[in-house]
């Protein structure tokens, strides 16, 4: 029986595990009603040959207890790749064992190996335990910036209202 966290890159056969973590994260964030992802969507989008999205799963005593989903972006100011952590979640009953820190260290190593100039993520402003944890690692909030989002409905509305701008494609 193992007694430490084993971190593995997610495989296509892990989509059901990933979706369960996404649902548990949404429940923790009180956003369960926003999860529409399916295992099939995850399989197609995460594991496509050209996917820029990656997932790690942490196992404790052979049980999946945490996950991290990240992707690479680009910083024009740095002229380098960046890495964005979309989600990091540790099962509630497994917190306090250092698993989140281990995941972030592995992610920092991946960022370093990929010559990333930045490793960023967002945290809900009410999530004091996560904020305190990130502060303890030396991470700093990016003050002065507000995250904006167009959801799928807003994207469609923007395109519908501006059809004259859309030409024959790029």
Order of alpha helices (4+ residues) and beta strands (2+ residues): beta-alpha-alpha-beta-beta-beta-alpha-beta-alpha-alpha
